[in-house]
Every structure is written in C-alpha cells, then in structure tokens.
C-alpha cells in the first residue's frame, strides 16, 4: 500500500556490556543517527529457550468455567480463546528485544527523516484546533462513521500535526502493521515473532498471565485497569513490575497491544491439530454456539492487551491472540523492535516483508511531502 524511500546505512554501534552475555560487538543496518542515539542502551538480550504456544480444548474449557458469569460471557471468552487451540512447542533462538515499545518521540525521528505518514492522534490531539475546524468537512466527505479517521487517511499530507502534550514518552499508537514494518526497515530492526514475544514475557514458563495463573482486582489496579483512575496511555515505563517480563522488558501487557512479525492469522500448529481440538469443543455442544475462528493469511496478530482491556482482562493473557488487518490503525496498538544475533538479517527481513506488503496492495503510499513537522511543533520533545 505504500512506496517508501528508505534511508539505510551501516554502523558499528558499540561494545555491548558483558553482563548481557551476548556478542561483544555488533553491526546494525539502519539509519546511523536514528539507531545510534536510542537503540543500544535499551536492547535487552533474550537467551534461547522453548515455549509452548497454544492450548488444548480441555484447558480452555476449564479456564472458561473458572471465570464464572453468564453463559453468554463464557461463550464470548471461549470464542476469544479458540484461536489458541492446538498447542505446539517452539524452540526460539537467542535475540535482542527493545526494553520499551517505540515512543512518540522516537517515531517522530522516523517521520521527519522519511516523511512517512504520522499517527492520527498527532493531528486529533496535537493539532486539535485544526482537527475541530475540519470535522464538518470530514463528515461531508466520509459520512458519519469515523469520518475524521478516514479524512486523515486520505489527506494526511495536507494536515498539521504535533505530538500531544506530555506524550513524548508514551508508546506510539495509531500505527499499522505496515507502518511498524517501515520503521523497522528504516532503523535496521524487525518485529519480534509471536514465539519470541512469549519467551521474552515468560522465559518459557507456562502460565496464563505474566504474573501467574490468576488475574485479581489488585493486579488490575496495579495496571490502572480497575476504573478508579481514567484509563489511557501511560509512559512506556509507567506500569512497573506487574507488566515487566522476566528479562526486564517493560510494558509487555496492559500498555498497548504489540504487533508481532508472524504473518497471517493461522492455527498455532496446523489445521489438523486445531480441528482435533475443535472437535472436542463441538462434542460438548459448544461449537455451534460460538463458531470456529475466521482464519486469514491477510490478517496480523497482536499480543499483550492494552489500557483498554479493563472490560476484558483475558486480553492480558499470554496466550491471547487478537487479529486485525495490516492496514488498520488503532488507538491502543503499538510495537517494539527486535533483532537476532545477525543484525543484517533483521534489516533484510523487514525490507523483504515491507516489499511483500507493497506488492500485495499497490494502492498505498505513506510517504511524501507533508505539512507536519512535529519537532518544530513540540518544544518539550527530548532526544
């Protein structure tokens, strides 16, 4: 959907700390300035390990029964969990994963360097006067269903923007899978796979949540999901230990959903493995009431839940697999970057994936001359 001008270079970044038990020197492909300034100090090493992805029908039925509530609620939970059916063990090679999701101020550098499309809320909240003045025009052009969002998609090159006030260290959102790929390709990184995300979160320990097998009111309060304070984005280090993975990665759950690089919304193991477990669901007369997942090679997977998960804390589960189309931009979806022990492979993987996305839909173009100059608009932004 978009044609990008990628700024790619090659740089020796630094001598890594021996305490990370990783290679002592690395070469990373990407924009030298963008990479060297902010990535090295916050890339955390994840050693190789094995994760068990997915669940059995019996495990999911037991989980749903323990949640209690009305039958309709239990059916809704089982529908959400169904994409996990058909477990498999995955051996994951060692890799680097950024400690935090990409922030607004980091994404700003990418936008300024490439003239890539900026996030929707940089217009809605960061240039709110112009946004409000344009709403009638947006409704006239696009009707009553999300007219401002569609207007931004069509006219972003002509719109002003600014990072919203005090949001520099918040995770960037309203970025599509394709936006995330473009950022990764520019900076010489890639998105983590679903298995890598799980390993970084748990270290390979099988459990329902980052903190154990139950999600109580106290945990939800720690995540800011108890309703006592307004739910909304926090800074990337704002959730603390409750949302921290075993290797020190912050905000893995309850902050923003994370795009992962695994392509397609497909069974964890195989269609045959899924069908075997689904047969057990149907045998208990549950299948007819919920229907199987709508698998699609076109969709992409999200992990981790978000600040909007208060109404459905099951979204915070390690195994939960949400799916959306790669061009969608959502309020609570962001991403973080990763790479393996061979940096050039990360850059190549992102550029190849980006090229495949472009070939899949030739209509999209998120680069060009734009009125938006966020660094000039936000005096409080820091590097």
N, C-alpha and C positions, 0 to 999 in steps of 0.2 A: 504494500500500500504506500510506501514512501521510498523516495530515492535520496540517499544521504551522501554528503561529502564527508568522508571520514578522515580525520586528522590522525595519522598513525606514525609513530616513531618508535625508537628502540632505546632503552636506557638501562644502565646499571643503577639499581636503586640504593642498596645499602648492604651492610653486613648484618645479617639477622642475629638477634640475641640468641645465645647458646641455650638459654633457659627454655626456648620454644622447641628444642630438639628437632630442628628442621635444617634444610640445607643452609650453609653459611653465606651464600651469595646467590642472588637471583637476577635474571634479566627479564624485564617485563615489557611486552609490546603495548604501546598505547601512547597517548599524548603525554610528553615528558612532564610538562608543568602540572597537568591535572593529576597525574599519577604520583609524582614525587612528593607533592605537598601534603597529601592527606591519606593515601592508602597504606603505606608501610607500617606505621606505628599501630594501626588498628586491625591488621590482618592477624587472625589467631589460627594457630595450627590445630588441625583435627587429625589425629593418628588413624591409621587404617582400623577397620572394625567390621562387624557383621550386624546387620539389623534385620528384624523380621517385620516385613511390611504386610498389612492386611490382617484380616481376622476370619475365623470360622463362623458359620451361621449360629452355632450354639453360643459362642462367646458374645455375639451381638445381641442375640435374643435375651441372654442373661443380663447384659448391660441395660437393655431397654426395660426389662422387668424391674430392675432395681431403681430406675428413675421414678417409677410410680406414675401418678397422674392419670388423666383420662385416656381412654383407648385411642382417641384421635391424636393425642400428644405422643403416645408411644408409637403409633404408626408413622407419625412425622419423623420421629427420631430414627426409626428403623429405615425409612426412606433415605435419610441423610447418611446413615452408616453403610447402606448397601454397597456403594462403590468400593468398599474395603474387602468385600468377600473374595476368598481365595488367597490365603496367605502364602508368602514365599520368603526365603532367606536370601539376602543380598550382601555380598562382600563388597565393601567400599574401600577404595584406595585412599591413602592419605591426601589431604588437600588443605588449602587455606580458605578461610571464610571470614569476611569482614565482621568486626565486632558489632557493628551497628547497621541498621538499614541506611540506605543512601538518604541524606538530608536535603532539605530545600536548598541550602547554601551550596552544597556540593553539586546538586543538579543544575544550579544557576550557572556554574562554570561551563558545564556542557552546553547549555542553551546559548550562552554568549559565544562560545568557540565555534559552534556548528550551525547556529541559527535554527536549531531544532524547535519544534513546537513546545511551548511552555505549558505547564499544567493549568487546568481550568480554573482552579481556585486562586491562582495568581491574578486572574482578571476579576473573578467574582468578589474576592475579599481584599486583594491587594490593590485593585483599581476600582473600588466599589462605587464611586460616584459615576464613572463611565458605565459600569455594569448596570446600575439602576436606570440610567438615562437611556439605555439601549434595550431594555426589557420589552417595551411595546413593539419596537422594530422586530425583535426576535419572535414574538408571538405572531406578528403579522406574517412573517416568513415561514415559520415552522409550526404554528398551531399551539395547542395548549399542553402538549406532552413534552416536558423537558426542552422547551424552546431555546432557553439560554445555552444549554449544553450543545445542542445542535448548531446554534449560531456560532459558538466558539469553534466547533469543529470545522465549520465552513469558512470562517472569517478570521481565524486567529492571527494571521499575518498583519491584519489591519488594526488589531486591538492593543491597547496599552496593558502593561502588567507590572506587578511588583510582588515580591514575596510578602505574604501577610505579616502584619506586625507581630513581633516576638515568635515567629515561626521558623527562624533560620535553622534551628537545631531539631525541628520536628521532621519526621520522615516525609519525604516527598510522596504525594499521592496523586490521584488522577493521572497516573501513568499507565499506559497499556503494556502488554507483554512486548509489543514491538518497540515501544519507547525504551523499555528496560534493556532490550537487546541492543538497541542503538547506543545507549550509554555504555554498556559493557564492551561493545566493539571499539568504541572511541577510547576507552581508558585501558584496554588490553586485558579485560577480565571476562567472566562469563557468569551466568546464573547457576546456582547450585542445583543439583538434581534433587528429586524428592527423597531418595535414599540418603543423600548427603545431608539434607536438612534434618532428617530424623536422627542421623548419627550425631550431628552437632548438638542436637537438643538433648539426647538421652545417653549418649555414649554406648548405645546398643542395648540398654536395659529396657525390657518390655514392660511398659506401664501405660495407663490411659492418658495421663497428663504429665506435664513437665515435672510436677512436684510429687506425683504418686498416682493412686488409682481413684481418688475421690476429689470432687470439687465442692467445697463447702462455702458458706457465706463469708467466712473470714478471708478465704483466698480471693473470692470475688471482690471483697472490699480492698484488699491489697492491690488488686488490678484496677481499682476505680470503677468496677462494674456492679456496685451494689446500689446505685441510684441515689446515694447520699450527696454526691457531687456531680456536676454536669459532665456527662461523658463526651469526650472529644480527644483530639490528638494531644499527645504529650511529647516532650523531648525524647530523643532516642535512648537516653539513659534514665528516663523518668520512672520506670516501673520497678527497678531494683531486682533483688534476688529472686522474687517469685516468678519472674519472666526470663531468668538467666539460664542458659544452657550449661551443661557440665564442663565445657571448655572455656566458659567466660563470655559467650555471645549474649548480648543484651537484647531485650525486647523480642524474643522469638515467638511469644504468644501474647495476645491481648493488646498489642500496639497497632500494627497494621497486618493485614494478610500479606503473605510473601508469594510473589511469582516464583515458581521453580522451573528449571530448564527442561524438565521431562516433557516431551511433546506428545500431545494427544491425551484425551480423557478416556483411558482404556483400562481393562481389568488389571489389577496389581500383578497377577501371574499370567493367566491365559483365559481365553473364553471358556475353555473346557473346565478349568479349575473354578471359575466363577459359577458356571452353570451347575456344577456338582453341589456347591454350597447353596445356590439359589433354590435348588430342588428341595433342600431341607426347609427353607423358608416357606415354599409353596405347600409342602407336606403338612405344615402346621396351619394351613389356611390363611397365611399372611400375604402371600404373593399377590393374590387377586386384588387386595385392598390397597397395595402400595405401588405395584408395577416395578419392573426392573429399571436400572439406570439407563439413561439415554446416552450410550457411548458415542464418542465422536473423535475422529482424528483431528478435527479442526479446533477443538477446544484446548485450553491450557489449564493447569492445575494450580490452585492456591493452597497455602498451608498457614496455620497458626492462629486463625481468628483475629479479632481486632477490637478496637474500642467500641464497636457497635455490637459486640457479642453478648451483651447483658441479657437479652431476651432468649438467647440460645447458647448457654455456656458450653454445650457439647462441641461447638465450633472450635473450642480451645484444645480439644483432644489431639494427641499426637497423630492418630490415625486418620482424622477427618480430612477428606479430600473434596474441596469445593472446585467447581469448574466454571469457567467463563470463556467467552470468545477472545482471541488475542488482540482485537482492536478495541475492546471495551476499556473505558477509563472510569474508575470508581473511587468514591470518597475515601474508602478505607483500605485501599490496595497500594502497596509499595513493593520494594525489593531490596536485596543486598547482594553484593558481588562476591564471587569466589574464583579460585583458580587451582589447578593441580600443581604437581611438583615441576612440571614443564610449562613455564609461563606462555611460551609461544602457542601452545595448544589451546589455551584459553582464548587468546585473541582470535585464533583461526576459527575455533568453534563458534564464537559469537558472530563473526563476519559471515561464516557459512550459513548459520541459522537465519541471520538477517537477510541474506541474499535469497534464501528459500522463501522467506515471508514475502519479500518483494515480488518474486516470481509467482507466488500464489495469488496475489491480488495487485495488479499493476496500477490500480487507481490511486493508491495512497501516496502522499508526499508531505512529509512533516518537516521539511527543511526549506528555507527561503528567507527573503528579506522581511523582517518584522519590525513593528514599531516598539516592541517590548525591549527594554534594556534594564533588566532587574537590578544590576549592580549600581546603576545611576539612580534608581528609584528608591532603594533601601539603604539609607545611610548607616543603619545599625548592623548590616551584614558583616560578618567577620570571616576570615580565612583560617 
